């Protein structure tokens, strides 16, 4: 209070709240007295079973967040009721739209603040003999409270009976159970901390060197031992209001043939004493590593003077595009032709990478974009032969896969980089790759959940998890079950669950497959 008076600030004591945190407290709930120059105010804490709201999260005195879970469940239940009004069995909104509304209006509410309160179902611990043995976090009550609301929302998305098994609801709607959704938010926290300023309290706690072991909820989520394996993003590197580095020429939408013609016309107009460097990035279908490739030409005469590629583990195609531009520029600066060149043109087919190479990088591969800009600034001071005037490094967008020789050669080099040997030490994983890896873990856990919880009659059919089940695109009347209150959304000819019997044409009240085999009736039984 004295500090507020010195700084000319006043506090509204009527809005002051007090909350005790003590798991051993038994009926002891003391008040707190605040003395000011004008008055003395006594602050009363909430009752023992009460909670204090701060930034939308309800903190109870035991920090078990049961009150927070009940509050979220109540809000999400209201949203689920609104979805029910749109879910008429015959004339209701299509299932994909209701699924999207459930994710936006129900799941987002149920997961609010999960990074702060969700500890996971179990945590690692050591027993008396020193062996690792996971112990419960006692969060099953909170999880069950949220799961009930999510189940009721899924019953609105799909035209199914209330007795439908929960695992089937999650599979048919392609929405994982609450435990997996909360764990996904928890994994996302470990990535988001890398995008904070290094002076941020969360970042400082994650990187602080400790002489003793502290096993808190936050540190278990951040995993400080592997914190430096992901790149760090500086959010204060550029100011949002600074427009000096925004490219003056914004690209316009043109068709592929016209873009190719425009680029070839530009290529013939560049000075003859120039280097044109084509760069590209690539990534294998089932690989975590990307490849960067670059090819340099002398002027518009298409004389190839250098080329190269590199393997980039734990990178995405966008990151490989940025690395290829940097490595291509560095190769051009080292080439003997550099002293006879006026301009260097970096040509790549990724429009977002082109804009960040010239503007304000603020996302994945930020350091790579900044290193490119620093290297480009050294070009005017680069040693040159007499009579060669210094100019600039320019970045140019080239339409991809249109038969332009340099772009095709750079694409080949990038594909070779995907299978090249790894250079040590490997660079830190990019933010984009870390997000993709977390998403893969999320869907892998969902697939494992389905493998363990799928009903017995589903298992012989080999029905797997799909991110967007195609059968949801059918009208709601076609999704209604036929002869059993339990089972899948679509049913095969013998009453077994089947996704190969999606109707392709209707005659009367029945469906037929492309081979002419009779399907099932679309009636409700």
C-alpha positions as CSV (number, residue, x, y, z in Angstrom):
1,X,0.0,0.0,0.0
2,X,2.9,2.4,0.8
3,X,4.3,1.7,-2.7
4,X,1.0,2.7,-4.2
5,X,0.9,5.9,-2.4
6,X,4.5,6.7,-3.5
7,X,3.6,6.0,-7.1
8,X,0.3,7.8,-7.1
9,X,-1.8,4.6,-7.4
10,X,-4.9,3.7,-5.5
11,X,-6.3,0.2,-4.8
12,X,-10.0,-0.8,-4.6
13,X,-9.9,-2.8,-1.4
14,X,-13.5,-4.0,-2.0
15,X,-12.1,-6.1,-4.9
16,X,-9.4,-7.7,-2.8
17,X,-9.6,-11.4,-2.4
18,X,-7.8,-13.8,-0.1
19,X,-7.2,-17.5,-0.6
20,X,-5.3,-19.8,1.7
21,X,-3.4,-22.8,0.2
22,X,-2.9,-25.5,2.8
23,X,-3.8,-29.2,2.3
24,X,-3.4,-29.9,6.0
25,X,-5.8,-27.1,7.1
26,X,-8.7,-28.4,9.2
27,X,-11.4,-25.8,9.6
28,X,-8.8,-23.0,10.0
29,X,-9.7,-20.2,7.7
30,X,-8.3,-16.9,9.1
31,X,-9.0,-13.5,7.8
32,X,-6.5,-10.9,6.8
33,X,-6.4,-7.2,8.0
34,X,-5.0,-4.5,5.7
35,X,-4.1,-1.2,7.3
36,X,-4.2,1.9,5.2
37,X,-3.7,5.6,5.9
38,X,-7.5,6.1,5.7
39,X,-9.0,3.0,7.1
40,X,-8.5,-0.6,8.2
41,X,-10.1,-3.3,6.0
42,X,-10.6,-7.0,6.9
43,X,-10.4,-9.4,4.0
44,X,-12.4,-12.6,4.4
45,X,-11.4,-15.7,2.4
46,X,-14.0,-17.9,0.7
47,X,-15.4,-20.9,2.7
48,X,-13.3,-24.1,2.9
49,X,-15.0,-25.5,-0.2
50,X,-14.9,-22.3,-2.1
51,X,-12.5,-21.0,-4.7
52,X,-11.0,-17.8,-6.0
53,X,-11.2,-16.9,-9.7
54,X,-8.1,-15.4,-11.4
55,X,-7.8,-15.1,-15.2
56,X,-10.7,-17.5,-15.7
57,X,-9.2,-20.3,-13.5
58,X,-10.7,-21.2,-10.2
59,X,-8.1,-21.8,-7.5
60,X,-9.3,-23.8,-4.5
61,X,-7.5,-24.2,-1.2
62,X,-6.2,-27.7,-2.0
63,X,-5.2,-26.8,-5.6
64,X,-7.0,-29.9,-6.9
65,X,-9.1,-27.6,-9.3
66,X,-12.3,-29.5,-8.8
67,X,-14.2,-26.2,-8.7
68,X,-12.6,-25.2,-11.9
69,X,-13.6,-28.5,-13.6
70,X,-17.2,-28.1,-12.4
71,X,-17.4,-24.5,-13.7
72,X,-16.0,-25.5,-17.1
73,X,-18.4,-28.4,-17.3
74,X,-21.3,-26.1,-16.6
75,X,-20.3,-23.7,-19.3
76,X,-19.6,-26.4,-21.9
77,X,-23.0,-28.1,-21.1
78,X,-24.8,-24.9,-22.1
79,X,-22.9,-24.8,-25.4
80,X,-23.8,-28.5,-26.0
81,X,-27.4,-27.6,-25.5
82,X,-27.2,-25.1,-28.2
83,X,-25.7,-27.7,-30.6
84,X,-28.6,-30.0,-29.7
85,X,-31.1,-27.5,-31.2
86,X,-29.3,-27.9,-34.5
87,X,-29.1,-31.6,-34.5
88,X,-32.5,-32.8,-35.7
89,X,-32.2,-36.4,-36.8
90,X,-33.6,-36.0,-40.3
91,X,-33.4,-32.3,-41.1
92,X,-30.5,-31.3,-38.9
93,X,-27.2,-29.8,-39.8
94,X,-24.6,-32.1,-41.3
95,X,-22.4,-33.9,-38.9
96,X,-19.1,-32.3,-40.0
97,X,-20.5,-28.8,-39.2
98,X,-21.7,-30.0,-35.8
99,X,-18.3,-31.6,-35.2
100,X,-16.7,-28.3,-36.0
101,X,-19.0,-26.4,-33.7
102,X,-18.3,-28.9,-30.9
103,X,-14.6,-28.4,-31.2
104,X,-14.9,-24.6,-31.2
105,X,-17.6,-24.2,-28.5
106,X,-17.4,-27.2,-26.3
107,X,-13.9,-28.7,-26.4
108,X,-12.2,-25.2,-26.2
109,X,-14.2,-24.5,-23.1
110,X,-13.4,-27.8,-21.4
111,X,-9.7,-27.4,-22.1
112,X,-9.5,-23.8,-20.9
113,X,-6.5,-23.2,-18.7
114,X,-5.4,-26.9,-19.0
115,X,-1.8,-25.8,-19.2
116,X,-2.0,-24.4,-15.7
117,X,-4.1,-27.0,-13.9
118,X,-3.9,-30.3,-15.7
119,X,-1.1,-32.5,-14.2
120,X,-1.8,-35.7,-16.2
121,X,-3.3,-38.8,-14.7
122,X,0.1,-40.1,-13.4
123,X,3.6,-38.7,-12.7
124,X,6.9,-40.5,-12.4
125,X,8.2,-41.3,-8.9
126,X,10.7,-43.6,-7.1
127,X,9.8,-46.2,-4.6
128,X,11.9,-47.0,-1.5
129,X,14.1,-49.3,-3.6
130,X,14.9,-46.6,-6.2
131,X,12.8,-48.0,-9.0
132,X,10.7,-45.8,-11.2
133,X,7.0,-46.3,-10.4
134,X,4.3,-43.9,-11.7
135,X,1.8,-42.7,-9.1
136,X,-1.6,-41.1,-9.5
137,X,-2.2,-37.4,-9.5
138,X,-5.7,-37.9,-8.2
139,X,-7.3,-36.1,-11.2
140,X,-9.9,-38.8,-12.1
141,X,-12.8,-36.9,-10.6
142,X,-12.1,-33.8,-12.6
143,X,-11.5,-35.8,-15.7
144,X,-14.8,-37.7,-15.3
145,X,-16.7,-34.4,-14.9
146,X,-15.3,-33.1,-18.2
147,X,-15.8,-36.5,-20.0
148,X,-19.5,-36.6,-19.2
149,X,-20.0,-33.2,-20.9
150,X,-18.0,-34.2,-23.9
151,X,-19.9,-37.4,-24.3
152,X,-23.2,-35.5,-24.3
153,X,-21.9,-33.2,-27.0
154,X,-20.8,-36.1,-29.1
155,X,-24.3,-37.6,-28.9
156,X,-25.5,-34.4,-30.5
157,X,-23.0,-34.5,-33.3
158,X,-24.0,-38.0,-34.4
159,X,-27.5,-39.3,-34.8
160,X,-27.0,-42.2,-32.4
161,X,-28.7,-43.7,-29.4
162,X,-27.7,-42.7,-25.9
163,X,-26.5,-46.2,-25.2
164,X,-23.8,-46.0,-27.9
165,X,-20.4,-47.0,-26.4
166,X,-18.2,-44.0,-25.6
167,X,-15.2,-45.3,-27.6
168,X,-17.4,-45.6,-30.7
169,X,-18.6,-42.0,-30.3
170,X,-15.0,-40.7,-30.1
171,X,-14.0,-42.7,-33.2
172,X,-17.0,-41.8,-35.3
173,X,-16.8,-38.1,-34.5
174,X,-13.0,-38.1,-34.7
175,X,-12.8,-36.2,-31.4
176,X,-10.4,-37.8,-28.8
177,X,-11.4,-38.3,-25.1
178,X,-10.7,-35.5,-22.6
179,X,-7.5,-37.1,-21.2
180,X,-5.9,-37.0,-24.7
181,X,-7.1,-33.5,-25.4
182,X,-5.8,-32.2,-22.1
183,X,-2.4,-33.9,-22.6
184,X,-2.2,-32.3,-26.0
185,X,-2.6,-28.8,-24.4
186,X,0.1,-29.8,-21.9
187,X,2.5,-30.8,-24.7
188,X,1.7,-27.5,-26.5
189,X,2.8,-25.6,-23.4
190,X,6.4,-27.0,-23.8
191,X,6.5,-25.6,-27.3
192,X,4.9,-22.2,-26.6
193,X,7.5,-21.4,-23.9
194,X,10.1,-21.4,-26.6
195,X,8.3,-18.5,-28.2
196,X,8.5,-16.3,-25.0
197,X,11.0,-13.7,-24.2
198,X,14.0,-15.1,-22.3
199,X,13.2,-12.8,-19.4
200,X,9.7,-14.2,-19.1
201,X,9.2,-16.0,-15.7
202,X,8.1,-19.3,-17.4
203,X,11.2,-19.3,-19.6
204,X,13.5,-18.5,-16.7
205,X,12.1,-21.3,-14.6
206,X,12.5,-23.8,-17.4
207,X,16.2,-22.8,-18.0
208,X,17.3,-22.1,-14.4
209,X,20.2,-24.3,-13.2
210,X,19.4,-26.0,-9.9
211,X,21.6,-27.8,-7.6
212,X,18.7,-29.8,-6.2
213,X,15.7,-31.6,-7.8
214,X,12.4,-29.8,-8.1
215,X,9.6,-31.8,-9.5
216,X,6.7,-29.4,-10.0
217,X,3.8,-29.6,-12.3
218,X,5.2,-26.9,-14.6
219,X,8.7,-28.5,-14.9
220,X,7.2,-31.9,-15.6
221,X,5.3,-30.4,-18.5
222,X,8.3,-28.3,-19.8
223,X,10.9,-31.1,-19.4
224,X,14.0,-28.9,-18.8
225,X,16.4,-31.7,-19.7
226,X,15.3,-31.5,-23.3
227,X,14.4,-27.8,-23.4
228,X,17.4,-26.8,-25.6
229,X,16.5,-29.3,-28.3
230,X,14.0,-26.8,-29.8
231,X,14.8,-23.5,-31.4
232,X,14.2,-20.3,-29.4
233,X,12.0,-17.6,-30.9
234,X,12.5,-13.9,-29.9
235,X,9.0,-12.2,-29.9
236,X,10.6,-8.8,-29.3
237,X,13.0,-9.0,-32.3
238,X,10.8,-6.8,-34.4
239,X,8.0,-4.4,-33.5
240,X,4.5,-5.0,-34.9
241,X,4.2,-1.3,-35.8
242,X,7.5,-1.2,-37.7
243,X,6.6,-1.2,-41.4
244,X,10.0,-0.2,-42.7
245,X,10.9,-3.8,-43.4
246,X,7.7,-4.9,-45.1
247,X,8.2,-5.6,-48.8
248,X,6.9,-2.8,-51.0
249,X,5.8,-5.1,-53.8
250,X,3.1,-7.5,-52.7
251,X,2.6,-10.6,-55.0
252,X,-0.6,-10.7,-57.0
253,X,-2.6,-13.8,-57.9
254,X,-2.0,-15.0,-61.4
255,X,-2.4,-18.4,-63.1
256,X,0.6,-20.7,-63.4
257,X,1.2,-20.2,-67.1
258,X,1.2,-16.5,-66.8
259,X,3.5,-16.6,-63.7
260,X,6.0,-18.7,-65.7
261,X,5.9,-16.3,-68.6
262,X,6.4,-13.3,-66.3
263,X,9.4,-15.0,-64.6
264,X,11.1,-15.9,-67.8
265,X,10.6,-12.3,-69.1
266,X,12.2,-11.0,-65.9
267,X,15.0,-13.5,-66.2
268,X,16.0,-12.1,-69.6
269,X,16.0,-8.5,-68.3
270,X,18.6,-9.0,-65.4
271,X,22.1,-7.7,-65.9
272,X,24.4,-10.2,-67.5
273,X,27.0,-10.1,-64.7
274,X,24.7,-11.5,-62.0
275,X,24.3,-14.7,-60.1
276,X,20.9,-16.4,-60.0
277,X,20.5,-18.9,-57.1
278,X,17.5,-21.3,-57.1
279,X,16.6,-22.9,-53.8
280,X,14.0,-25.4,-52.7
281,X,13.0,-27.5,-49.7
282,X,11.6,-31.0,-49.7
283,X,10.5,-33.7,-47.2
284,X,9.8,-37.4,-47.5
285,X,6.4,-38.8,-46.8
286,X,7.3,-40.8,-43.7
287,X,10.4,-39.0,-42.6
288,X,11.1,-36.5,-39.9
289,X,14.0,-35.0,-41.9
290,X,13.7,-32.4,-44.6
291,X,16.2,-31.6,-47.4
292,X,17.5,-28.2,-48.5
293,X,18.8,-27.8,-52.1
294,X,20.4,-25.0,-54.0
295,X,21.7,-24.4,-57.5
296,X,23.6,-21.3,-58.8
297,X,23.8,-20.0,-62.3
298,X,25.8,-17.3,-63.9
299,X,23.5,-14.6,-65.3
300,X,20.7,-15.5,-67.7
301,X,22.9,-17.7,-69.8
302,X,22.0,-20.7,-67.5
303,X,25.6,-21.7,-66.9
304,X,25.6,-23.8,-63.8
305,X,28.4,-22.8,-61.4
306,X,27.6,-24.5,-58.1
307,X,25.0,-26.7,-56.4
308,X,24.5,-28.4,-53.0
309,X,22.1,-30.0,-50.6
310,X,21.9,-30.7,-46.9
311,X,19.8,-32.9,-44.6
312,X,17.8,-31.2,-41.9
313,X,16.5,-33.5,-39.2
314,X,13.4,-32.3,-37.3
315,X,12.5,-29.7,-39.8
316,X,9.5,-29.0,-42.0
317,X,9.5,-28.0,-45.7
318,X,9.1,-24.3,-44.7
319,X,12.2,-24.5,-42.5
320,X,14.1,-26.3,-45.3
321,X,13.1,-23.4,-47.7
322,X,14.6,-20.9,-45.3
323,X,17.8,-23.0,-44.8
324,X,18.2,-23.5,-48.6
325,X,18.0,-19.7,-49.2
326,X,20.7,-19.1,-46.5
327,X,23.0,-21.9,-47.7
328,X,22.5,-20.8,-51.3
329,X,23.4,-17.2,-50.5
330,X,26.5,-18.4,-48.5
331,X,27.6,-20.5,-51.4
332,X,27.2,-17.6,-53.8
333,X,29.3,-15.3,-51.6
334,X,32.1,-17.9,-51.5
335,X,32.0,-18.6,-55.3
336,X,34.9,-17.1,-57.4
337,X,32.3,-15.5,-59.7
338,X,31.1,-13.3,-56.8
339,X,33.8,-10.7,-57.4
340,X,32.6,-10.3,-61.0
341,X,28.9,-10.1,-60.1
342,X,26.8,-7.0,-59.4
343,X,23.6,-8.6,-58.1
344,X,22.7,-11.9,-56.5
345,X,19.1,-13.1,-57.1
346,X,17.7,-15.8,-54.7
347,X,14.7,-17.5,-56.4
348,X,12.4,-19.8,-54.5
349,X,8.8,-21.0,-54.9
350,X,7.6,-20.6,-51.3
351,X,5.7,-17.2,-51.1
352,X,5.7,-17.0,-47.3
353,X,9.4,-17.7,-47.1
354,X,10.0,-15.0,-49.7
355,X,8.1,-12.5,-47.6
356,X,10.0,-13.4,-44.4
357,X,13.4,-13.3,-46.1
358,X,12.7,-9.6,-46.9
359,X,10.5,-8.7,-43.9
360,X,10.1,-9.4,-40.2
361,X,10.5,-13.0,-39.3
362,X,8.5,-14.0,-36.2
363,X,7.9,-17.7,-36.4
364,X,9.6,-20.9,-37.2
365,X,13.2,-20.7,-38.4
366,X,13.4,-17.0,-37.2
367,X,17.2,-17.2,-36.7
368,X,17.7,-18.6,-40.2
369,X,15.8,-15.7,-41.7
370,X,17.8,-13.2,-39.6
371,X,21.1,-14.8,-40.6
372,X,20.1,-14.5,-44.3
373,X,19.3,-10.8,-43.9
374,X,22.7,-10.3,-42.1
375,X,24.5,-12.1,-44.9
376,X,22.7,-10.1,-47.5
377,X,23.8,-6.8,-45.9
378,X,27.5,-7.8,-46.3
379,X,27.2,-8.1,-50.1
380,X,27.8,-4.4,-50.9
381,X,31.1,-4.6,-49.0
382,X,32.2,-7.8,-50.7
383,X,35.5,-7.6,-52.7
384,X,34.9,-7.0,-56.4
385,X,36.9,-6.7,-59.6
386,X,37.5,-3.2,-61.0
387,X,34.6,-1.6,-62.8
388,X,32.0,-3.8,-61.0
389,X,29.5,-1.7,-59.1
390,X,28.1,-3.1,-55.9
391,X,24.4,-3.6,-55.8
392,X,22.1,-5.7,-53.6
393,X,20.8,-9.2,-52.9
394,X,17.3,-9.6,-54.2
395,X,14.7,-12.3,-53.4
396,X,12.4,-13.4,-56.2
397,X,9.4,-15.7,-56.2
398,X,9.4,-18.4,-58.9
399,X,6.4,-20.5,-59.8
400,X,7.1,-24.0,-58.8
401,X,6.7,-27.2,-60.9
402,X,6.3,-25.3,-64.2
403,X,9.3,-26.6,-66.0
404,X,11.7,-23.8,-65.1
405,X,15.2,-25.4,-65.2
406,X,16.7,-23.8,-62.1
407,X,13.7,-24.6,-60.0
408,X,13.6,-28.2,-61.1
409,X,17.3,-28.6,-60.4
410,X,16.9,-27.2,-57.0
411,X,14.0,-29.5,-56.3
412,X,16.2,-32.5,-57.3
413,X,18.9,-31.3,-54.9
414,X,16.4,-30.9,-52.1
415,X,15.1,-34.5,-52.6
416,X,18.8,-35.7,-52.5
417,X,19.2,-33.8,-49.3
418,X,16.4,-35.8,-47.6
419,X,18.5,-38.9,-48.0
420,X,21.9,-37.4,-47.5
421,X,24.1,-38.3,-44.5
422,X,23.5,-36.3,-41.3
423,X,25.9,-33.6,-40.5
424,X,27.0,-33.3,-36.8
425,X,26.0,-31.7,-34.6
426,X,22.4,-31.6,-35.8
427,X,20.6,-28.2,-35.5
428,X,17.8,-27.8,-32.9
429,X,14.3,-28.8,-34.0
430,X,12.3,-26.0,-35.5
431,X,9.1,-24.8,-33.9
432,X,7.0,-26.1,-36.9
433,X,8.6,-29.5,-36.6
434,X,8.0,-29.6,-32.8
435,X,4.3,-28.8,-33.4
436,X,4.0,-31.5,-36.0
437,X,5.7,-34.0,-33.7
438,X,3.3,-33.2,-30.9
439,X,0.4,-33.6,-33.2
440,X,1.7,-37.0,-34.3
441,X,2.0,-38.1,-30.7
442,X,-1.6,-36.9,-30.1
443,X,-3.1,-39.0,-32.9
444,X,-0.9,-42.0,-32.0
445,X,-2.3,-41.9,-28.5
446,X,-5.8,-41.7,-30.0
447,X,-5.1,-44.7,-32.2
448,X,-3.8,-46.6,-29.2
449,X,-7.0,-45.7,-27.2
450,X,-9.1,-47.0,-30.0
451,X,-7.1,-50.2,-30.2
452,X,-7.7,-50.8,-26.5
453,X,-11.3,-49.7,-26.2
454,X,-12.8,-50.6,-29.6
455,X,-15.8,-53.0,-29.3
456,X,-15.1,-56.7,-30.1
457,X,-17.2,-56.6,-33.3
458,X,-15.2,-53.7,-34.6
459,X,-11.8,-55.3,-34.2
460,X,-12.1,-58.0,-37.0
461,X,-13.0,-55.4,-39.5
462,X,-9.8,-53.4,-39.0
463,X,-11.6,-50.0,-38.8
464,X,-8.9,-47.5,-37.9
465,X,-8.9,-43.9,-36.6
466,X,-9.4,-41.3,-39.3
467,X,-9.0,-37.5,-38.8
468,X,-12.0,-36.8,-41.0
469,X,-14.2,-39.8,-41.4
470,X,-15.7,-39.6,-45.0
471,X,-19.1,-41.0,-43.8
472,X,-19.8,-37.9,-41.8
473,X,-20.4,-36.1,-45.1
474,X,-23.6,-38.1,-45.6
475,X,-27.0,-36.5,-44.8
476,X,-28.1,-37.1,-41.2
477,X,-30.9,-39.3,-42.4
478,X,-28.4,-41.7,-44.0
479,X,-26.4,-41.9,-40.8
480,X,-29.3,-43.1,-38.6
481,X,-28.9,-46.6,-37.3
482,X,-31.1,-49.4,-38.5
483,X,-31.6,-52.3,-36.3
484,X,-29.6,-52.0,-33.1
485,X,-29.3,-49.5,-30.3
486,X,-25.7,-50.4,-30.0
487,X,-23.0,-50.2,-32.6
488,X,-21.5,-48.0,-35.3
489,X,-23.0,-45.2,-37.2
490,X,-23.2,-47.1,-40.6
491,X,-24.1,-50.8,-40.7
492,X,-23.3,-53.5,-43.2
493,X,-25.6,-56.0,-44.8
494,X,-25.3,-58.5,-41.9
495,X,-25.7,-55.9,-39.2
496,X,-22.0,-55.6,-38.7
497,X,-20.2,-52.2,-38.6
498,X,-18.9,-51.4,-42.0
499,X,-17.6,-48.2,-43.6
500,X,-17.4,-49.9,-47.0
501,X,-21.2,-49.7,-47.3
502,X,-21.4,-45.9,-47.6
503,X,-24.3,-45.4,-50.0
504,X,-23.5,-44.2,-53.5
505,X,-27.0,-44.1,-55.0
506,X,-30.5,-44.6,-53.6
507,X,-33.4,-46.5,-55.0
508,X,-36.5,-46.3,-52.9
509,X,-35.4,-46.7,-49.3
510,X,-32.3,-48.8,-49.9
511,X,-28.7,-48.3,-51.0
512,X,-26.5,-50.1,-53.4
513,X,-22.7,-50.3,-53.7
514,X,-20.9,-49.7,-57.1
515,X,-20.9,-53.5,-57.7
516,X,-24.7,-53.7,-57.5
517,X,-24.8,-55.5,-54.1
518,X,-27.8,-54.6,-52.1
519,X,-27.1,-52.5,-49.0
520,X,-29.1,-51.7,-45.9
521,X,-32.3,-49.8,-45.5
522,X,-31.9,-46.2,-44.5
523,X,-34.9,-46.3,-42.2
524,X,-34.7,-46.0,-38.4
525,X,-35.9,-49.5,-37.6
